[in-house]
Amino acid sequence: MYSELNEFKKYPISEDVDKWVESIWKMANSIKCDVEILSDNGFSFSFGIRHVKNEFTYVKFKPEGMDEFYGYWQPAMSGPAPLLIHTPGYSAEISTHPELVSQGYNVLHISPLGYATPNGPDESKQRDHTWPVLADTITSHAEKGYKLWLVNCILAIKWAMEQSEVIENRVSFFGTSQGGGCSLLLGSIFKNKGVRCVAADVPFLTNLPMAKCVGAITYNYEPLCSIDNIDGGWQALGFVDTISHVNRLNCPVLLTAGGKDNICPAEAVKSFSQLYSGTCSYNYFDNLEHRCSREFATLLQSWVRMYA
């Protein structure tokens, strides 16, 4: 079904996707990025929460020629240990993962493009009350938006890989919604560069033509209406659609989908699992809406234990 949709026929061919990934690496490797470890660990007395001083901490990344952005570094209690990278949903939330740290993993949450800060969201970067990363991807024909988002991730991951607590060339990716979709993209980008596994929870950016066809909430596609070249807009989406990266991935992939998810429909997520030739676990939950769930948290811990 998905291959017959007109939008899908406008997607880039695999060779162009490869070149796009290479251009992301070229950009990331050309940027000098200073790093500052912040003293504030991010927990507030107003919530009655505090953590052991200097264990978990914000990290400010200052890439030359780009906006500053932040990460939240959660090192393993003893190392060296594997590295897990968490990326945020479209709301740009920052999250912590002490349960994974206690099981022996280093965890870096990355908040690309400076959307979220230790003091909350930077609303000056919003456009029409939402984050513009998807719109910028479309209007720039995939030269900005998620391309810069992923460059930020590479810069942060390179820093994390240099930390003494981290086992060399052993990195895995996980996230929910946008974070799930971008975890799959990072798995593709880090092919043959140490990636161990991916865990993508109700992943956005997965078979977008099918998602639109089966009734996904269409605000995600409104930027297409604001540009002159509709074909070019769908081609831009093709670079960040995880379906375009299915043949690049070569690591175990965990997927979740919800029967009541009207943003990232289960049919679209399932289509990825049907196309992927590697180790893949597709998990469907009939009553799950579009959100991070206990089911995913449980599956994630087992998945990284097996493969990370």
Secondary structure, DSSP 4 states (H G I P E B T S, - for coil): -GGGSTTGGGSPPHHHHHHHHHHHHHHHHH--EEEEE-S--S--GGGT----TTTSEEEEEEETTS--EEEEEE--SSSSEEEEEEE--TT------HHHHHTT-EEEEEEGGG-EETTEE-GGG-BTTB--HHHHHHHTTTSSTHHHHHHHHHHHHHHHHTSTTEEEEEEEEEEETHHHHHHHHHHHHTTTTTEEEEEEES-SSSSHHHHHHTT--GGGGGGGGGSS-HHHHHHHHHHH-GGGGTTT--S-EEEEEETT-SSS-HHHHHHHHHH--SSEEEEEETT--SS--HHHHHHHHHHHHHH-
